[in-house]
């Protein structure tokens, strides 16, 4: 029979017969459940066969299908990916007509609209609500994306609240070991995860700040950490990091969050007149957190001989703390974002 793959904003038509909405979950057992809604309330015509299977015996009005965290959870656990399909409910046909929705990583979300199902002439129209395709990210960036979604409460920030990210990396000599040890690479992965939520339409801008200012070419978030690391390994390290130094700003109306990466607690609190500016300090000491005027987070270096990315994945609470601290100015500026998930 016919299988329609709904990728992006698209629609498929199925015969006007009873439908089965099913969901396969990759992740913790019981981490997600399906729900049918009509006018904001549970659709009384839907039969809940199980948390991952709904039967719509007779579709006479538009029904919204959503995914919600299962078993009393407030958000989907990290690593939760859902695969949802809508098929004709037929015991006689082992392969009925169906509409297959694009798989979605829902980590950190509290709710996600999946599709609407409603009459369209003599057929039923299945229209996906997953308009924006998911950006494939590595494990650390994905963890950061989930944490950002949990902080802001949305899959992606709506257009009116989109925020570009400017990254300023300290290239004073003391940072050389931090760069070679992979800490900056790991932090850039975290930035990539945050960017996929707050500025999906604009990639982060990166500048190396030292005895001169070097702006790096713009790259997609999937390459951000690797390309930045490559540039750092060939850069000249010296003296003179200033987190408040002006860098070129594109002619864009999008507001910008400035993220400075340094190992200097004294520089971390300097020149903090920008309400949308944070600092990530790579240090074994948490003293920067108590410095007057400091806004940001501290990332401890990985133990000797340990990969920084692996260290952070083994200590996900550090990633969550960094993301929450980085987004605090935005959360304070906007309040917790709410509304329809994209």
C-alpha positions in Angstrom: 0.0 0.0 0.0 0.9 3.7 -0.1 3.3 5.3 2.4 3.4 9.1 2.5 6.5 10.5 4.2 5.7 13.9 5.7 8.9 16.0 5.9 8.5 19.6 6.8 5.2 21.4 6.2 3.3 18.8 4.1 0.1 17.0 3.8 -1.1 13.5 2.9 -4.5 12.1 2.2 -5.8 8.7 3.5 -9.1 6.9 2.9 -12.0 8.1 5.1 -11.9 5.1 7.4 -10.9 4.5 11.0 -7.3 5.5 11.7 -4.6 4.2 14.0 -2.0 6.7 15.3 1.1 4.8 16.6 4.4 5.9 18.0 7.7 4.1 18.4 10.0 5.6 21.1 13.7 5.4 21.2 14.9 6.1 24.7 13.7 5.4 28.2 10.6 3.0 28.3 7.5 5.0 29.0 9.1 8.3 28.3 6.5 9.5 25.8 2.7 9.2 25.1 0.3 10.2 22.4 -2.8 12.4 23.0 -5.6 13.6 20.7 -6.9 17.1 21.2 -9.9 19.0 20.0 -10.3 22.7 20.8 -7.6 22.5 23.4 -9.2 19.5 25.3 -9.0 15.8 25.0 -10.8 14.5 22.0 -13.6 12.2 23.4 -13.9 10.3 20.1 -10.3 9.0 20.3 -9.8 5.6 21.8 -6.6 5.3 23.9 -5.4 1.8 23.2 -2.1 2.4 25.0 0.2 5.4 25.6 1.7 4.8 22.1 -1.4 3.9 20.2 -4.6 5.9 19.5 -7.6 4.8 17.5 -9.7 7.4 15.7 -12.8 5.4 14.8 -14.6 8.2 12.9 -12.9 11.5 12.1 -15.6 14.1 11.7 -13.7 17.2 12.8 -10.1 18.4 12.9 -8.1 16.6 15.6 -4.7 17.6 16.8 -2.2 14.8 17.7 0.4 15.7 20.3 3.2 14.0 22.1 3.6 14.5 25.8 6.0 13.1 28.4 4.9 9.7 29.8 4.5 8.4 33.3 4.1 11.7 35.1 7.3 13.3 33.7 7.3 17.0 33.2 9.7 16.9 30.2 10.9 14.2 27.8 14.2 12.7 29.0 17.4 13.3 27.2 17.9 10.9 24.3 14.1 10.6 23.5 13.3 10.3 19.8 9.8 9.5 18.5 8.6 8.0 15.3 4.9 8.5 14.6 2.7 7.2 11.8 -1.0 7.5 11.0 -2.4 4.5 9.2 -5.8 3.1 8.1 -6.9 0.8 11.0 -7.5 -2.5 9.2 -7.0 -6.0 10.7 -7.3 -7.5 7.2 -4.6 -5.4 5.6 -1.1 -6.0 7.0 0.3 -3.0 5.2 -2.4 -0.3 5.0 -2.1 3.2 3.6 -0.2 5.4 6.0 1.4 8.8 6.6 4.8 8.6 8.3 6.0 11.7 10.2 9.7 12.7 10.3 11.4 11.3 13.3 11.9 13.9 16.0 14.3 14.2 19.0 12.0 15.7 21.7 14.6 15.7 24.5 13.9 18.5 27.0 10.5 19.4 25.7 7.3 19.3 27.7 4.9 19.0 24.7 5.1 18.7 20.9 2.4 19.1 18.3 2.7 16.4 15.7 -0.1 16.6 13.1 -3.7 17.5 12.5 -6.2 15.0 11.1 -9.4 16.2 9.6 -12.0 15.7 6.8 -11.1 16.9 3.3 -13.8 16.0 0.9 -14.1 12.3 0.6 -10.7 11.7 2.2 -8.9 12.5 5.5 -6.0 15.0 5.4 -3.0 14.4 7.7 -1.0 17.6 8.0 2.3 17.7 9.8 3.0 20.4 12.4 6.7 19.6 12.4 7.5 22.4 9.9 11.2 22.8 10.7 13.4 19.7 10.2 15.6 18.7 13.1 19.2 19.6 12.8 21.4 16.5 13.4 23.8 17.2 16.2 26.5 15.2 18.0 25.9 13.8 21.6 27.2 16.8 23.5 25.5 19.4 21.3 22.3 17.3 21.5 22.5 17.3 25.3 22.9 21.1 25.2 19.9 21.5 22.9 17.8 19.4 25.2 18.9 21.6 28.2 18.1 24.8 26.3 14.6 23.5 25.4 14.0 22.6 29.0 15.1 26.2 30.1 13.0 28.0 27.5 10.2 25.6 27.2 10.1 25.5 23.4 11.4 23.3 20.6 12.7 26.4 18.7 12.4 30.0 19.8 9.7 31.8 17.7 10.8 34.2 15.0 10.1 37.3 17.1 12.4 36.1 19.8 15.2 34.7 17.7 18.6 35.7 19.1 21.9 35.5 17.3 25.0 34.4 19.1 28.5 36.1 19.0 31.3 34.0 20.5 34.5 35.7 21.7 37.3 33.3 22.4 40.3 34.3 24.5 43.6 33.6 22.7 45.9 34.8 25.4 48.8 32.4 26.0 47.3 30.9 29.1 44.4 29.5 27.0 46.7 27.4 24.8 46.5 24.3 27.1 42.8 24.7 27.4 42.4 24.8 23.6 44.7 21.8 23.1 42.9 19.8 25.8 39.6 20.1 24.0 37.7 22.3 26.5 36.9 25.1 24.0 35.9 22.5 21.4 33.4 21.1 23.9 32.1 24.5 24.8 31.5 25.3 21.2 29.5 22.1 20.9 27.4 23.4 23.7 27.0 26.7 21.9 25.9 24.8 18.8 23.2 23.1 20.8 22.0 26.4 22.2 22.0 28.1 18.8 19.8 25.4 17.3 17.1 26.5 19.7 17.5 30.3 20.0 18.8 31.2 16.5 17.9 28.5 14.1 17.9 30.9 11.1 21.3 32.4 11.8 24.6 30.6 12.6 26.8 31.8 15.5 29.6 34.3 14.7 33.0 33.5 16.2 35.9 35.9 16.9 39.3 35.1 18.3 40.4 37.9 20.6 44.0 38.5 21.6 46.7 40.9 20.3 44.4 41.1 17.2 40.8 40.3 16.4 40.2 37.5 13.9 36.6 36.8 12.7 36.1 33.3 11.6 34.0 32.4 8.5 30.4 31.5 9.3 29.7 27.8 9.3 26.6 25.6 10.1 26.2 24.5 13.7 26.9 20.9 12.8 30.5 22.0 11.9 30.9 24.9 14.5 33.0 23.1 17.1 35.3 21.4 14.6 36.0 24.4 12.4 36.6 26.6 15.5 39.1 24.1 16.9 40.9 24.0 13.6 41.2 27.7 13.5 42.4 27.9 17.1 45.1 25.2 16.6 46.7 27.4 13.9 46.2 30.8 15.6 48.9 32.9 17.3 48.4 33.1 21.0 49.7 36.1 22.9 48.3 38.7 25.3 45.5 41.1 25.5 42.0 39.5 25.8 39.3 42.0 26.4 35.8 40.6 26.7 34.2 44.0 26.0 36.1 44.7 22.8 33.8 45.6 19.9 33.6 43.2 17.0 31.9 43.7 13.6 28.1 43.3 13.8 26.1 42.3 10.7 23.4 44.6 9.4 20.7 42.5 10.9 17.8 43.4 13.1 18.3 40.2 15.2 19.4 40.8 18.7 22.6 39.1 19.8 23.8 37.1 22.8 27.5 37.5 23.4 29.4 34.5 24.8 33.0 35.0 26.0 35.2 32.0 26.5 38.2 32.5 28.8 40.2 31.1 31.7 40.4 34.5 33.4 38.0 35.2 36.3 39.1 38.8 36.4 38.3 39.3 32.7 35.0 37.5 33.1 33.5 40.3 35.1 35.1 43.1 33.2 33.1 45.5 31.0 29.7 43.9 31.7 27.4 46.6 30.4 25.7 44.4 27.9 22.6 42.8 29.4 22.8 40.0 26.8 26.4 39.0 27.6 27.7 35.9 29.4 31.1 34.4 30.1 32.1 30.8 30.2 35.2 30.4 32.3 37.4 27.2 32.0 38.9 26.8 35.4 39.2 24.2 38.2 38.1 27.0 40.5 34.5 28.2 40.9 35.7 31.6 42.2 34.4 33.4 39.2 30.8 32.6 40.2 31.2 34.8 43.3 33.0 37.7 41.5 31.0 40.9 41.5 29.1 41.5 38.2 29.9 38.0 36.9 27.2 36.5 34.6 27.9 33.0 33.3 29.2 29.6 34.2 32.4 27.7 35.0 33.5 24.6 33.2 36.1 22.5 35.1 38.8 21.1 32.9 38.7 17.4 32.3 40.9 15.2 34.5 44.4 14.5 33.0 44.2 12.1 30.1 40.4 12.4 29.8 38.6 13.8 26.7 36.7 16.9 27.7 33.6 16.0 25.6 33.5 12.6 27.2 34.0 14.1 30.7 31.0 16.5 30.1 28.8 13.7 28.8 29.7 11.7 31.9 28.7 14.7 34.0 25.6 16.0 32.2 24.7 18.3 35.2 27.6 20.5 34.2 26.2 20.9 30.7 22.8 21.7 32.1 24.3 24.3 34.4 26.3 25.9 31.6 23.3 26.1 29.4 21.0 27.5 32.1 23.6 30.2 33.0 24.2 31.1 29.3 20.4 31.5 28.7 19.7 33.3 32.0 19.8 36.8 30.3 17.4 35.6 27.6 15.0 33.9 30.0 15.0 37.0 32.2 14.5 39.2 29.2 11.6 37.2 27.7 10.2 35.2 30.6 9.7 31.5 29.9 8.7 31.2 26.3 5.4 29.4 25.7 2.9 28.7 23.0 2.8 26.3 20.1 5.9 24.2 19.6 7.3 24.2 16.1 
